[in-house]
Amino acid sequence: MILEAILAAILGLLLGSIPFGLILTRAAGLGDVRQIGSGSIGATNVLRTGNKALAAATLLLDAAKGGVAVWAAHALIGTGPDVVAGVAAVIGHCLPPWLNFRGGKGVATALGVFLVLAWPVFLVAGAIWLLVAKLRKISSLASLSAMGASVISSVVLTPGPVGIGILVIAAFVAWRHQANIERLARGTEPRIGEGK
């Protein structure tokens, strides 16, 4: 079981650390997305380039790599290690070794993991993200709300190892939002498409 978990973690880390936001913005001739806004490689920061299509593509690809990590680990290794692969994919996205451990915040990748690991939790978290984003226009607030909703819903919908995996992912994503939480408390957090 330990070997399977290690293999799943490696698979998840490798897939999760593919920096789609950086790859797409460079391919589009927009330079290094890490040099603008928050310095993140995620979809919200890609949106700050003004290219909505690239931001949408980044969102989908970042989510897909989380989902693929879980699906591949389940298909190749089995149940249990797929949870490990999902957690590792989010960590790989946030802390990619080839970018000096400076990646994204992990929200899209987490949602991709939830979709394959526990789709009812994905539906709840996704709905909360959309609702808060629409009402408040603040990506980080929507993201933190979605992560909180994922933990609460997983207690009811996916107890056991999957629920623990979702809790770990949500806590890690929240930790990645420390600076955002501080700005939210001060009332200085920018709206979607603006600032940091």
C-alpha positions in Angstrom: 0.0 0.0 0.0 2.9 2.4 0.8 4.4 1.8 -2.7 1.1 2.4 -4.3 0.6 5.7 -2.4 4.1 6.8 -3.4 3.5 6.1 -7.0 0.1 7.9 -6.9 1.8 10.9 -5.2 4.5 11.1 -7.9 1.8 10.9 -10.6 -0.3 13.6 -9.0 2.7 15.9 -8.4 3.9 15.5 -12.0 0.5 16.2 -13.5 -0.3 19.0 -11.1 2.9 20.9 -11.6 2.3 21.4 -15.4 2.1 25.3 -15.4 -0.7 25.8 -18.0 -1.2 29.5 -17.2 2.5 30.2 -17.9 2.6 28.0 -21.0 -0.5 29.6 -22.5 0.5 33.2 -21.9 4.0 32.7 -23.2 2.6 30.9 -26.3 0.2 33.8 -26.9 3.1 36.3 -26.7 1.9 37.9 -23.5 5.2 37.2 -21.6 5.6 35.7 -18.1 2.3 35.8 -16.2 4.3 35.7 -13.0 5.4 39.3 -13.6 1.9 40.8 -13.3 -0.8 41.0 -10.7 -0.4 38.4 -7.9 2.5 36.6 -9.7 0.4 33.4 -9.7 0.1 31.1 -12.7 -3.6 30.4 -12.2 -6.6 31.5 -14.2 -7.4 34.6 -12.1 -4.0 36.1 -12.7 -4.1 35.1 -16.4 -7.3 37.1 -16.6 -5.3 40.1 -15.7 -3.6 40.0 -19.0 -7.0 41.0 -20.5 -7.3 37.7 -22.4 -10.5 36.0 -21.2 -10.1 33.1 -23.6 -6.7 32.3 -22.2 -8.0 32.6 -18.6 -10.8 30.2 -19.4 -8.4 27.8 -21.1 -6.2 27.9 -18.0 -9.1 27.3 -15.7 -10.2 24.2 -17.7 -6.7 22.8 -18.1 -5.8 23.3 -14.4 -9.1 21.6 -13.4 -8.5 18.8 -16.0 -5.0 18.0 -14.6 -6.5 17.5 -11.2 -9.2 15.2 -12.5 -6.9 13.3 -14.7 -4.5 12.7 -11.8 -7.3 11.1 -9.8 -8.7 9.1 -12.8 -5.3 7.8 -13.8 -4.3 6.8 -10.3 -7.6 5.0 -9.9 -7.3 3.2 -13.2 -3.6 2.3 -12.8 -3.2 1.8 -9.1 -6.6 1.6 -7.4 -9.0 3.1 -4.9 -7.2 4.9 -2.0 -4.1 6.0 -3.9 -6.5 8.0 -6.1 -7.1 10.3 -3.1 -3.4 10.6 -2.6 -3.0 11.5 -6.3 -5.6 14.2 -6.0 -4.0 15.8 -3.0 -0.6 15.6 -4.7 -1.9 17.3 -7.9 -3.1 20.3 -5.9 0.2 20.5 -4.1 2.1 20.2 -7.4 0.1 23.0 -8.9 0.7 25.3 -6.0 4.4 24.4 -5.5 5.9 23.3 -8.8 9.5 22.4 -8.3 10.6 23.8 -11.8 9.1 27.2 -11.0 11.0 27.6 -7.6 7.8 26.3 -5.9 5.8 29.4 -7.0 2.6 28.2 -8.6 -1.1 29.0 -8.3 -3.6 29.0 -5.5 -4.9 25.5 -6.4 -8.7 26.2 -6.6 -9.3 25.0 -10.2 -7.1 22.0 -9.7 -8.9 21.2 -6.5 -12.3 21.4 -8.2 -11.1 19.1 -10.9 -10.0 16.6 -8.2 -13.4 16.9 -6.5 -15.2 16.3 -9.8 -13.6 12.9 -10.3 -13.2 12.0 -6.6 -16.7 13.0 -5.4 -18.8 14.8 -8.0 -21.6 15.8 -5.5 -19.0 17.8 -3.6 -17.8 19.4 -6.8 -21.4 20.5 -7.6 -21.8 22.1 -4.1 -18.4 23.8 -4.2 -18.8 24.9 -7.8 -22.2 26.4 -7.1 -20.9 28.3 -4.0 -18.0 29.6 -6.0 -20.3 30.9 -8.8 -22.8 32.4 -6.3 -20.2 34.3 -4.3 -18.2 35.4 -7.3 -21.4 36.8 -8.9 -22.6 38.5 -5.7 -19.2 39.9 -4.4 -17.0 39.9 -7.5 -14.0 38.7 -5.4 -12.3 35.6 -6.6 -10.5 34.7 -3.3 -13.7 35.1 -1.3 -15.5 32.8 -3.7 -12.6 30.3 -3.6 -12.5 30.2 0.2 -16.2 29.9 0.4 -16.1 27.0 -2.1 -13.4 25.2 -0.1 -15.4 25.6 3.1 -18.5 24.3 1.4 -16.5 21.3 0.1 -15.5 20.3 3.6 -19.0 20.7 5.0 -20.6 18.8 2.2 -18.0 16.0 2.2 -18.8 15.3 5.8 -22.3 14.3 4.7 -21.7 13.0 1.2 -18.2 11.4 1.3 -17.2 10.2 4.7 -14.0 8.2 5.0 -10.7 8.6 3.1 -12.2 10.7 0.3 -13.6 13.1 2.9 -10.2 13.3 4.6 -8.6 14.0 1.2 -11.1 16.8 0.5 -10.4 18.3 4.0 -6.6 18.3 3.4 -7.0 19.9 -0.1 -9.4 22.6 1.2 -7.0 23.4 4.1 -4.0 23.6 1.8 -5.9 25.9 -0.6 -6.9 28.1 2.3 -3.3 28.2 3.5 -2.3 29.4 0.0 -4.8 32.3 0.4 -3.2 33.7 3.5 -2.4 37.1 1.9 -5.8 37.2 0.4 -7.4 36.6 3.8 -5.4 39.4 5.3 -6.6 41.8 2.5 -10.2 40.6 2.9 -10.0 41.4 6.6 -8.6 44.9 5.7 -11.2 45.4 3.0 -8.5 45.9 0.4 -8.9 42.7 -1.6 -9.4 43.6 -5.3 -12.3 42.4 -7.4 -12.1 39.9 -10.2 -9.8 41.1 -13.0 -8.2 43.8 -11.0 -5.0 44.2 -8.9 -3.6 41.2 -6.9 
